[in-house]
Amino acid sequence: MTGDIVARRYANALFAIGREQGPEAMESYGRTLEGLTGLLDQSKDLERLLRAPVISAGEKNAVLDKVLAGLDASPIMLSFCHLLAEKTRLPLLRAIADAYRARLDEVQGVVRGTVVTAVPLDSQREAEVAATLGKKTGSKLVLGFEVDPDILGGIVLHLGNTVMDASLRAQLRALIDTIKRGE
């Protein structure tokens, strides 16, 4: 819990700097954080190095300089990551990136979600589903698509804290409940 609070504080501080510099800077910082966490996902060695308490902040900063140069990071992001290293907050990098993305989404009116279907959809059908749902919700949607054959048919939509279950499995369960009640 404490880690989440600290991560949000760092994300909010970076977001405030980005807001002062304009929308392009805010998006650039978000892309850099996403890129950095993506690299951590790809390289467990890099993640262990940045988390290791026995490695000095200076050594971590040297590695961060090279990694961030590859991401074409701004000087502000370089300074931000150096600050995280000096304050031993690099283990919170994913949480900071998530909190930053949530703030950026809020400002841009973006809602992230997941669509679960029983069979894989091709890219054209995914685009159609996203466009239809975007019109119905009145929001800019960023959707991920997953496959779960157990839902049998239809879709299950997860948007934020809301779940809309229009699957065949849910409809069958409702029918079974109705029959059990004798209605």
MDTraj code that builds the backbone (N, CA, C; nanometers):
import mdtraj as md
import numpy as np

residues = "MET THR GLY ASP ILE VAL ALA ARG ARG TYR ALA ASN ALA LEU PHE ALA ILE GLY ARG GLU GLN GLY PRO GLU ALA MET GLU SER TYR GLY ARG THR LEU GLU GLY LEU THR GLY LEU LEU ASP GLN SER LYS ASP LEU GLU ARG LEU LEU ARG ALA PRO VAL ILE SER ALA GLY GLU LYS ASN ALA VAL LEU ASP LYS VAL LEU ALA GLY LEU ASP ALA SER PRO ILE MET LEU SER PHE CYS HIS LEU LEU ALA GLU LYS THR ARG LEU PRO LEU LEU ARG ALA ILE ALA ASP ALA TYR ARG ALA ARG LEU ASP GLU VAL GLN GLY VAL VAL ARG GLY THR VAL VAL THR ALA VAL PRO LEU ASP SER GLN ARG GLU ALA GLU VAL ALA ALA THR LEU GLY LYS LYS THR GLY SER LYS LEU VAL LEU GLY PHE GLU VAL ASP PRO ASP ILE LEU GLY GLY ILE VAL LEU HIS LEU GLY ASN THR VAL MET ASP ALA SER LEU ARG ALA GLN LEU ARG ALA LEU ILE ASP THR ILE LYS ARG GLY GLU".split()
xyz = np.array([
    [0.0824, -0.1188, 0.0000],
    [0.0000, 0.0000, 0.0000],
    [0.0866, 0.1250, 0.0000],
    [0.1876, 0.1290, 0.0857],
    [0.2749, 0.2455, 0.0933],
    [0.3459, 0.2671, -0.0392],
    [0.3872, 0.1588, -0.1052],
    [0.4535, 0.1694, -0.2345],
    [0.3655, 0.2352, -0.3384],
    [0.2344, 0.2044, -0.3353],
    [0.1416, 0.2660, -0.4296],
    [0.1309, 0.4161, -0.4064],
    [0.1283, 0.4558, -0.2812],
    [0.1185, 0.5979, -0.2484],
    [0.2430, 0.6713, -0.2966],
    [0.3587, 0.6137, -0.2704],
    [0.4843, 0.6747, -0.3129],
    [0.4903, 0.6799, -0.4655],
    [0.4509, 0.5715, -0.5314],
    [0.4526, 0.5677, -0.6780],
    [0.3615, 0.6753, -0.7357],
    [0.2437, 0.6919, -0.6776],
    [0.1518, 0.7959, -0.7257],
    [0.2104, 0.9348, -0.7062],
    [0.2815, 0.9556, -0.5953],
    [0.3424, 1.0871, -0.5718],
    [0.4474, 1.1185, -0.6766],
    [0.5328, 1.0212, -0.7076],
    [0.6339, 1.0428, -0.8110],
    [0.5672, 1.0632, -0.9469],
    [0.4659, 0.9829, -0.9774],
    [0.3950, 0.9970, -1.1052],
    [0.3274, 1.1335, -1.1148],
    [0.2653, 1.1772, -1.0065],
    [0.1996, 1.3082, -1.0061],
    [0.3002, 1.4217, -1.0233],
    [0.4173, 1.4074, -0.9626],
    [0.5205, 1.5114, -0.9767],
    [0.5669, 1.5193, -1.1220],
    [0.5939, 1.4048, -1.1832],
    [0.6351, 1.4040, -1.3236],
    [0.5227, 1.4563, -1.4120],
    [0.4003, 1.4202, -1.3798],
    [0.2855, 1.4654, -1.4580],
    [0.2721, 1.6175, -1.4493],
    [0.2940, 1.6733, -1.3317],
    [0.2850, 1.8195, -1.3148],
    [0.3903, 1.8902, -1.4006],
    [0.5093, 1.8350, -1.4057],
    [0.6146, 1.8924, -1.4906],
    [0.5726, 1.8838, -1.6373],
    [0.5209, 1.7695, -1.6771],
    [0.4757, 1.7518, -1.8148],
    [0.3623, 1.8450, -1.8505],
    [0.2717, 1.8645, -1.7579],
    [0.1574, 1.9530, -1.7836],
    [0.2052, 2.0957, -1.8078],
    [0.3047, 2.1391, -1.7314],
    [0.3605, 2.2732, -1.7514],
    [0.4237, 2.2869, -1.8895],
    [0.4822, 2.1783, -1.9393],
    [0.5514, 2.1828, -2.0672],
    [0.4600, 2.1557, -2.1861],
    [0.3409, 2.1066, -2.1623],
    [0.2446, 2.0864, -2.2699],
    [0.2140, 1.9407, -2.2977],
    [0.1105, 1.9185, -2.3798],
    [0.0635, 1.7824, -2.4075],
    [0.1690, 1.6919, -2.4707],
    [0.2529, 1.7473, -2.5574],
    [0.3551, 1.6640, -2.6213],
    [0.4537, 1.6091, -2.5183],
    [0.4921, 1.6916, -2.4223],
    [0.5844, 1.6469, -2.3181],
    [0.5193, 1.5401, -2.2309],
    [0.3912, 1.5617, -2.1952],
    [0.3211, 1.4619, -2.1140],
    [0.3193, 1.3268, -2.1842],
    [0.2886, 1.3267, -2.3130],
    [0.2841, 1.2020, -2.3875],
    [0.4230, 1.1410, -2.4025],
    [0.5229, 1.2258, -2.4232],
    [0.6604, 1.1778, -2.4360],
    [0.7064, 1.1083, -2.3083],
    [0.6748, 1.1670, -2.1936],
    [0.7126, 1.1056, -2.0662],
    [0.6432, 0.9715, -2.0492],
    [0.5166, 0.9657, -2.0878],
    [0.4427, 0.8400, -2.0797],
    [0.5035, 0.7326, -2.1690],
    [0.5405, 0.7719, -2.2921],
    [0.6033, 0.6754, -2.3837],
    [0.7352, 0.6246, -2.3281],
    [0.8125, 0.7151, -2.2676],
    [0.9410, 0.6743, -2.2110],
    [0.9201, 0.5760, -2.0958],
    [0.8250, 0.6042, -2.0084],
    [0.7972, 0.5126, -1.8978],
    [0.7497, 0.3767, -1.9495],
    [0.6635, 0.3790, -2.0508],
    [0.6151, 0.2533, -2.1091],
    [0.7307, 0.1758, -2.1715],
    [0.8179, 0.2469, -2.2418],
    [0.9336, 0.1817, -2.3036],
    [1.0259, 0.1214, -2.2002],
    [1.0471, 0.1949, -2.0929],
    [1.1356, 0.1472, -1.9867],
    [1.0780, 0.0231, -1.9188],
    [0.9500, 0.0244, -1.8887],
    [0.8892, -0.0935, -1.8268],
    [0.8850, -0.2102, -1.9254],
    [0.8704, -0.1805, -2.0531],
    [0.8764, -0.2854, -2.1543],
    [1.0132, -0.3523, -2.1576],
    [1.1176, -0.2719, -2.1448],
    [1.2531, -0.3271, -2.1399],
    [1.2742, -0.4112, -2.0141],
    [1.2156, -0.3677, -1.9034],
    [1.2253, -0.4461, -1.7804],
    [1.1556, -0.5812, -1.7967],
    [1.0449, -0.5814, -1.8693],
    [0.9743, -0.7071, -1.8950],
    [1.0577, -0.8001, -1.9816],
    [1.1292, -0.7430, -2.0772],
    [1.2098, -0.8234, -2.1690],
    [1.3382, -0.8736, -2.1050],
    [1.3959, -0.7945, -2.0146],
    [1.5255, -0.8300, -1.9570],
    [1.5158, -0.8364, -1.8050],
    [1.5057, -0.9573, -1.7566],
    [1.5003, -0.9756, -1.6108],
    [1.6331, -0.9364, -1.5464],
    [1.7428, -0.9482, -1.6213],
    [1.8734, -0.9061, -1.5692],
    [1.8749, -0.7559, -1.5430],
    [1.8185, -0.6797, -1.6358],
    [1.8111, -0.5339, -1.6174],
    [1.7253, -0.5017, -1.4957],
    [1.6148, -0.5707, -1.4821],
    [1.5269, -0.5467, -1.3671],
    [1.5987, -0.5789, -1.2359],
    [1.6686, -0.6904, -1.2308],
    [1.7422, -0.7270, -1.1092],
    [1.8504, -0.6246, -1.0780],
    [1.9190, -0.5776, -1.1818],
    [2.0241, -0.4783, -1.1615],
    [1.9672, -0.3493, -1.1011],
    [1.8543, -0.3032, -1.1554],
    [1.7958, -0.1780, -1.1069],
    [1.7334, -0.1922, -0.9677],
    [1.6961, -0.3129, -0.9305],
    [1.6372, -0.3376, -0.7989],
    [1.7423, -0.3678, -0.6914],
    [1.8599, -0.4103, -0.7327],
    [1.9616, -0.4587, -0.6387],
    [2.0087, -0.3476, -0.5447],
    [1.9940, -0.3682, -0.4149],
    [2.0361, -0.2651, -0.3191],
    [2.1879, -0.2533, -0.3062],
    [2.2615, -0.3557, -0.3482],
    [2.4073, -0.3519, -0.3345],
    [2.4748, -0.2756, -0.4481],
    [2.4010, -0.2460, -0.5528],
    [2.4568, -0.1697, -0.6648],
    [2.4303, -0.0215, -0.6377],
    [2.5341, 0.0582, -0.6521],
    [2.5240, 0.2004, -0.6178],
    [2.4355, 0.2756, -0.7171],
    [2.3858, 0.3896, -0.6715],
    [2.3028, 0.4748, -0.7573],
    [2.3826, 0.5205, -0.8789],
    [2.5102, 0.5466, -0.8623],
    [2.5941, 0.5888, -0.9740],
    [2.6036, 0.4827, -1.0822],
    [2.6197, 0.3571, -1.0407],
    [2.6255, 0.2480, -1.1375],
    [2.4894, 0.2296, -1.2060],
    [2.3827, 0.2423, -1.1308],
    [2.2493, 0.2320, -1.1898],
    [2.2257, 0.3458, -1.2873],
    [2.2723, 0.4656, -1.2513],
    [2.2561, 0.5809, -1.3398],
    [2.3318, 0.5617, -1.4709],
    [2.4488, 0.5005, -1.4646],
    [2.5256, 0.4745, -1.5862],
    [2.4477, 0.3802, -1.6789],
    [2.3855, 0.2789, -1.6218],
    [2.3042, 0.1863, -1.7012],
    [2.1804, 0.2582, -1.7544],
    [2.1162, 0.3374, -1.6684],
    [1.9976, 0.4119, -1.7112],
    [2.0302, 0.5082, -1.8246],
    [2.1474, 0.5712, -1.8196],
    [2.1864, 0.6632, -1.9270],
    [2.1855, 0.5917, -2.0613],
    [2.2412, 0.4713, -2.0650],
    [2.2475, 0.3958, -2.1905],
    [2.1088, 0.3488, -2.2342],
    [2.0315, 0.3004, -2.1388],
    [1.8977, 0.2508, -2.1707],
    [1.8095, 0.3650, -2.2197],
    [1.8139, 0.4769, -2.1494],
    [1.7282, 0.5902, -2.1858],
    [1.7725, 0.6561, -2.3157],
    [1.9015, 0.6487, -2.3473],
    [1.9488, 0.7011, -2.4757],
    [1.8852, 0.6209, -2.5894],
    [1.8714, 0.4905, -2.5698],
    [1.8068, 0.4056, -2.6690],
    [1.6588, 0.4356, -2.6845],
    [1.5986, 0.4904, -2.5796],
    [1.4561, 0.5258, -2.5844],
    [1.4344, 0.6700, -2.6287],
    [1.5441, 0.7404, -2.6582],
    [1.5381, 0.8813, -2.6986],
    [1.4651, 0.9651, -2.5928],
    [1.5030, 0.9421, -2.4675],
    [1.4381, 1.0093, -2.3547],
    [1.4849, 1.1543, -2.3428],
    [1.3965, 1.2367, -2.2922],
    [1.4276, 1.3786, -2.2717],
    [1.5189, 1.3938, -2.1496],
    [1.5858, 1.5090, -2.1386],
    [1.6689, 1.5345, -2.0202],
    [1.5891, 1.5291, -1.8896],
    [1.4632, 1.5693, -1.8951],
    [1.3777, 1.5639, -1.7750],
    [1.3594, 1.4185, -1.7314],
    [1.3339, 1.3299, -1.8275],
    [1.3152, 1.1884, -1.7934],
    [1.4448, 1.1281, -1.7412],
    [1.5558, 1.1706, -1.7975],
    [1.6855, 1.1228, -1.7497],
    [1.7059, 1.1654, -1.6039],
    [1.6770, 1.2912, -1.5753],
    [1.6891, 1.3417, -1.4377],
    [1.5916, 1.2711, -1.3436],
    [1.4712, 1.2459, -1.3927],
    [1.3694, 1.1784, -1.3120],
    [1.4161, 1.0378, -1.2737],
    [1.4687, 0.9642, -1.3710],
    [1.5154, 0.8283, -1.3437],
    [1.6381, 0.8291, -1.2523],
    [1.7245, 0.9293, -1.2677],
    [1.8388, 0.9419, -1.1769],
    [1.7908, 0.9678, -1.0341],
    [1.6877, 1.0504, -1.0214],
    [1.6302, 1.0767, -0.8893],
    [1.5753, 0.9476, -0.8281],
    [1.5059, 0.8681, -0.9096],
    [1.4533, 0.7404, -0.8607],
    [1.5669, 0.6499, -0.8127],
    [1.6782, 0.6509, -0.8851],
    [1.7924, 0.5681, -0.8451],
    [1.8512, 0.6183, -0.7139],
    [1.8671, 0.7482, -0.7018],
    [1.9274, 0.8050, -0.5807],
    [1.8392, 0.7857, -0.4580],
    [1.7092, 0.7872, -0.4775],
    [1.6151, 0.7707, -0.3657],
    [1.5732, 0.6254, -0.3468],
    [1.6393, 0.5337, -0.4150],
    [1.6096, 0.3890, -0.4115],
    [1.4627, 0.3592, -0.4417],
    [1.4101, 0.4276, -0.5431],
    [1.2707, 0.4092, -0.5833],
    [1.2563, 0.3366, -0.7174],
    [1.3657, 0.2902, -0.7740],
    [1.3565, 0.2188, -0.9015],
    [1.2686, 0.0942, -0.8949],
    [1.2604, 0.0233, -0.7808],
    [1.1676, -0.0906, -0.7763],
    [1.0215, -0.0509, -0.7978],
    [0.9907, 0.0776, -0.7836],
    [0.8533, 0.1244, -0.8017],
    [0.8255, 0.1704, -0.9442],
    [0.9196, 0.1471, -1.0350],
    [0.9084, 0.2011, -1.1702],
    [0.7797, 0.1586, -1.2407],
    [0.7412, 0.0313, -1.2294],
    [0.6172, -0.0137, -1.2940],
    [0.4953, 0.0561, -1.2345],
    [0.4918, 0.0666, -1.1035],
    [0.3785, 0.1322, -1.0374],
    [0.3734, 0.2801, -1.0748],
    [0.4895, 0.3424, -1.0867],
    [0.4946, 0.4837, -1.1280],
    [0.4420, 0.4965, -1.2705],
    [0.4847, 0.4065, -1.3592],
    [0.4386, 0.4101, -1.4980],
    [0.2873, 0.3899, -1.5063],
    [0.2344, 0.2977, -1.4271],
    [0.0898, 0.2730, -1.4265],
    [0.0136, 0.3952, -1.3762],
    [0.0614, 0.4553, -1.2692],
    [-0.0046, 0.5742, -1.2135],
    [0.0030, 0.6901, -1.3117],
    [0.1159, 0.7048, -1.3790],
    [0.1311, 0.8125, -1.4772],
    [0.0343, 0.7908, -1.5937],
    [0.0276, 0.6663, -1.6432],
    [-0.0632, 0.6368, -1.7542],
    [-0.2081, 0.6644, -1.7148],
    [-0.2440, 0.6317, -1.5916],
    [-0.3805, 0.6561, -1.5452],
    [-0.4107, 0.8057, -1.5447],
    [-0.3160, 0.8865, -1.4990],
    [-0.3346, 1.0327, -1.5005],
    [-0.3465, 1.0862, -1.6424],
    [-0.2609, 1.0368, -1.7308],
    [-0.2625, 1.0813, -1.8701],
    [-0.3938, 1.0410, -1.9371],
    [-0.4387, 0.9193, -1.9123],
    [-0.5666, 0.8738, -1.9675],
    [-0.6814, 0.9608, -1.9191],
    [-0.6780, 0.9955, -1.7919],
    [-0.7831, 1.0786, -1.7335],
    [-0.7904, 1.2137, -1.8037],
    [-0.6760, 1.2753, -1.8254],
    [-0.6710, 1.4070, -1.8896],
    [-0.7138, 1.3983, -2.0359],
    [-0.6763, 1.2900, -2.1033],
    [-0.7070, 1.2752, -2.2447],
    [-0.8446, 1.2132, -2.2705],
    [-0.9147, 1.1746, -2.1637],
    [-1.0466, 1.1141, -2.1796],
    [-1.0415, 0.9732, -2.2360],
    [-0.9338, 0.9037, -2.2083],
    [-0.9166, 0.7669, -2.2578],
    [-0.9621, 0.6685, -2.1512],
    [-1.0361, 0.5674, -2.1952],
    [-1.0775, 0.4586, -2.1069],
    [-1.0147, 0.3310, -2.1610],
    [-0.9435, 0.2597, -2.0760],
    [-0.8788, 0.1344, -2.1165],
    [-0.9665, 0.0173, -2.0759],
    [-0.9663, -0.0836, -2.1588],
    [-1.0472, -0.1993, -2.1286],
    [-1.0012, -0.3224, -2.2031],
    [-1.0737, -0.4295, -2.1793],
    [-1.0439, -0.5576, -2.2426],
    [-1.1738, -0.6180, -2.2938],
    [-1.1677, -0.6705, -2.4141],
    [-1.2801, -0.7418, -2.4725],
    [-1.2412, -0.8887, -2.4775],
    [-1.3257, -0.9738, -2.4204],
    [-1.3011, -1.1174, -2.4203],
    [-1.4041, -1.1816, -2.5126],
    [-1.3547, -1.2605, -2.6074],
    [-1.4424, -1.3315, -2.7004],
    [-1.4108, -1.4811, -2.6945],
    [-1.5020, -1.5600, -2.7487],
    [-1.4824, -1.7052, -2.7475],
    [-1.3850, -1.7506, -2.8562],
    [-1.3765, -1.6727, -2.9630],
    [-1.2863, -1.7054, -3.0742],
    [-1.2034, -1.5819, -3.1065],
    [-1.0860, -1.6002, -3.1636],
    [-1.0039, -1.4833, -3.1998],
    [-1.0723, -1.4001, -3.3085],
    [-1.0559, -1.2685, -3.2977],
    [-1.1097, -1.1772, -3.3987],
    [-0.9954, -1.1288, -3.4869],
    [-1.0251, -1.1085, -3.6154],
    [-0.9225, -1.0516, -3.7022],
    [-0.9138, -0.9009, -3.6741],
    [-0.8111, -0.8372, -3.7245],
    [-0.7865, -0.6964, -3.6912],
    [-0.8993, -0.6053, -3.7388],
    [-0.9609, -0.6375, -3.8513],
    [-1.0719, -0.5556, -3.9003],
    [-1.1903, -0.5642, -3.8045],
    [-1.2221, -0.6827, -3.7595],
    [-1.3354, -0.7020, -3.6664],
    [-1.3053, -0.6354, -3.5317],
    [-1.1793, -0.6434, -3.4852],
    [-1.1406, -0.5756, -3.3615],
    [-1.1629, -0.4250, -3.3741],
    [-1.1257, -0.3686, -3.4894],
    [-1.1446, -0.2249, -3.5120],
    [-1.2931, -0.1887, -3.5125],
    [-1.3762, -0.2740, -3.5735],
    [-1.5212, -0.2500, -3.5758],
    [-1.5794, -0.2535, -3.4349],
    [-1.5390, -0.3525, -3.3561],
    [-1.5875, -0.3639, -3.2182],
    [-1.5453, -0.2414, -3.1377],
    [-1.4191, -0.2006, -3.1523],
    [-1.3693, -0.0841, -3.0786],
    [-1.4450, 0.0419, -3.1195],
    [-1.4707, 0.0597, -3.2490],
    [-1.5428, 0.1784, -3.2958],
    [-1.6865, 0.1798, -3.2434],
    [-1.7529, 0.0649, -3.2490],
    [-1.8912, 0.0559, -3.2004],
    [-1.8986, 0.0853, -3.0508],
    [-1.8100, 0.0231, -2.9740],
    [-1.8100, 0.0460, -2.8292],
    [-1.7725, 0.1904, -2.7960],
    [-1.6805, 0.2484, -2.8724],
    [-1.6427, 0.3883, -2.8508],
    [-1.7604, 0.4817, -2.8710],
    [-1.8416, 0.4569, -2.9739],
    [-1.9602, 0.5390, -2.9992],
    [-2.0618, 0.5242, -2.8866],
    [-2.0805, 0.3995, -2.8418],
    [-2.1801, 0.3749, -2.7364],
    [-2.1392, 0.4359, -2.6023],
    [-2.0093, 0.4318, -2.5712],
    [-1.9635, 0.4851, -2.4429],
    [-1.9354, 0.6340, -2.4491],
    [-1.9127, 0.6861, -2.5701],
    [-1.8812, 0.8280, -2.5839],
    [-1.7402, 0.8606, -2.5360],
    [-1.6535, 0.7620, -2.5283],
    [-1.5161, 0.7811, -2.4813],
    [-1.4181, 0.7312, -2.5851],
    [-1.2946, 0.7783, -2.5719],
    [-1.1867, 0.7203, -2.6515],
    [-1.1474, 0.5918, -2.5816],
    [-1.1609, 0.4810, -2.6504],
    [-1.1311, 0.3516, -2.5902],
    [-0.9973, 0.2989, -2.6406],
    [-0.9219, 0.2409, -2.5501],
    [-0.8030, 0.1650, -2.5845],
    [-0.8314, 0.0239, -2.5340],
    [-0.8519, -0.0655, -2.6288],
    [-0.8966, -0.2000, -2.5924],
    [-0.7906, -0.3053, -2.6221],
    [-0.7818, -0.3989, -2.5323],
    [-0.7047, -0.5199, -2.5550],
    [-0.8042, -0.6309, -2.5826],
    [-0.7641, -0.7264, -2.6613],
    [-0.8542, -0.8366, -2.6965],
    [-0.7954, -0.9670, -2.6459],
    [-0.8805, -1.0485, -2.5817],
    [-0.8399, -1.1784, -2.5295],
    [-0.9390, -1.2838, -2.5752],
    [-0.8944, -1.4066, -2.5728],
    [-0.9803, -1.5180, -2.6126],
    [-0.9995, -1.6101, -2.4928],
    [-1.1266, -1.6452, -2.4659],
    [-1.1609, -1.7405, -2.3606],
    [-1.2728, -1.8302, -2.4136],
    [-1.2395, -1.9491, -2.4611],
    [-1.3416, -2.0375, -2.5180],
    [-1.4513, -2.0745, -2.4186],
    [-1.4252, -2.0609, -2.2897],
    [-1.5245, -2.0973, -2.1882],
    [-1.6482, -2.0083, -2.1898],
    [-1.6414, -1.8895, -2.2526],
    [-1.7608, -1.8036, -2.2542],
    [-1.8598, -1.8491, -2.3610],
    [-1.8192, -1.9424, -2.4474],
    [-1.9025, -2.0087, -2.5483],
    [-1.9393, -1.9194, -2.6670],
    [-1.9681, -1.7943, -2.6462],
    [-2.0051, -1.7010, -2.7528],
    [-2.0315, -1.5649, -2.6925],
    [-2.0518, -1.4643, -2.7766],
    [-2.0744, -1.3294, -2.7286],
    [-1.9443, -1.2655, -2.6843],
    [-1.9564, -1.1618, -2.5992],
    [-1.8368, -1.0929, -2.5498],
    [-1.8528, -1.0594, -2.4017],
    [-1.7382, -1.0409, -2.3372],
    [-1.7333, -0.9874, -2.2021],
    [-1.6439, -0.8640, -2.2118],
    [-1.6964, -0.7508, -2.1678],
    [-1.6242, -0.6240, -2.1774],
    [-1.5865, -0.5766, -2.0379],
    [-1.4567, -0.5511, -2.0179],
    [-1.4055, -0.4950, -1.8927],
    [-1.3620, -0.3523, -1.9221],
    [-1.4306, -0.2545, -1.8657],
    [-1.3934, -0.1133, -1.8795],
    [-1.3745, -0.0559, -1.7401],
    [-1.2502, -0.0295, -1.7046],
    [-1.2231, 0.0205, -1.5705],
    [-1.2694, -0.0809, -1.4680],
    [-1.3589, -0.0376, -1.3784],
    [-1.4124, -0.1256, -1.2749],
    [-1.5445, -0.1901, -1.3155],
    [-1.5866, -0.1689, -1.4400],
    [-1.7150, -0.2187, -1.4871],
    [-1.6952, -0.3408, -1.5752],
    [-1.7801, -0.4422, -1.5537],
    [-1.7784, -0.5619, -1.6372],
    [-1.9168, -0.5777, -1.6977],
    [-1.9222, -0.5855, -1.8300],
    [-2.0483, -0.6090, -1.9009],
    [-2.0371, -0.7468, -1.9655],
    [-2.1172, -0.8388, -1.9162],
    [-2.1085, -0.9773, -1.9613],
    [-2.2247, -1.0084, -2.0542],
    [-2.1968, -1.0107, -2.1844],
    [-2.2966, -1.0464, -2.2847],
    [-2.2565, -1.1782, -2.3499],
    [-2.2069, -1.2684, -2.2664],
    [-2.1611, -1.3971, -2.3192],
    [-2.2743, -1.4983, -2.3163],
    [-2.2604, -1.5983, -2.3984],
    [-2.3570, -1.7075, -2.4003],
    [-2.3565, -1.7803, -2.2658],
    [-2.2397, -1.7947, -2.2061],
    [-2.2286, -1.8593, -2.0753],
    [-2.3145, -1.7864, -1.9714],
    [-2.3087, -1.6531, -1.9698],
    [-2.3878, -1.5752, -1.8731],
    [-2.5371, -1.5912, -1.8997],
    [-2.5750, -1.5941, -2.0267],
    [-2.7161, -1.6095, -2.0603],
    [-2.7676, -1.7476, -2.0203],
    [-2.6846, -1.8498, -2.0389],
    [-2.7242, -1.9845, -1.9974],
    [-2.7373, -1.9944, -1.8457],
    [-2.6457, -1.9304, -1.7749],
    [-2.6550, -1.9301, -1.6275],
    [-2.7830, -1.8619, -1.5811],
    [-2.8187, -1.7509, -1.6461],
    [-2.9417, -1.6800, -1.6100],
    [-3.0638, -1.7681, -1.6374],
    [-3.0618, -1.8405, -1.7485],
    [-3.1719, -1.9306, -1.7822],
    [-3.1823, -2.0435, -1.6800],
    [-3.0691, -2.1014, -1.6415],
    [-3.0687, -2.2083, -1.5402],
    [-3.1231, -2.1556, -1.4075],
    [-3.0824, -2.0349, -1.3674],
    [-3.1336, -1.9761, -1.2424],
    [-3.2845, -1.9554, -1.2498],
    [-3.3350, -1.9112, -1.3651],
    [-3.4779, -1.8890, -1.3819],
    [-3.5537, -2.0228, -1.3701],
    [-3.5002, -2.1266, -1.4311],
    [-3.5646, -2.2585, -1.4247],
    [-3.5625, -2.3112, -1.2810],
    [-3.4523, -2.2910, -1.2109],
    [-3.4442, -2.3384, -1.0716],
    [-3.5458, -2.2668, -0.9830],
    [-3.5696, -2.1403, -1.0068],
    [-3.6661, -2.0649, -0.9266],
    [-3.8099, -2.0990, -0.9640],
    [-3.8277, -2.1641, -1.0795],
    [-3.9609, -2.2070, -1.1200],
    [-4.0412, -2.0954, -1.1838],
    [-3.9761, -1.9984, -1.2381],
    [-4.0484, -1.8875, -1.3011],
    [-4.0879, -1.9191, -1.4421],
])
top = md.Topology()
chain = top.add_chain()
for i, resn in enumerate(residues, 1):
    res = top.add_residue(resn, chain, resSeq=i)
    for name in ("N", "CA", "C"):
        top.add_atom(name, md.element.get_by_symbol(name[0]), res)
traj = md.Trajectory(xyz[None], top)
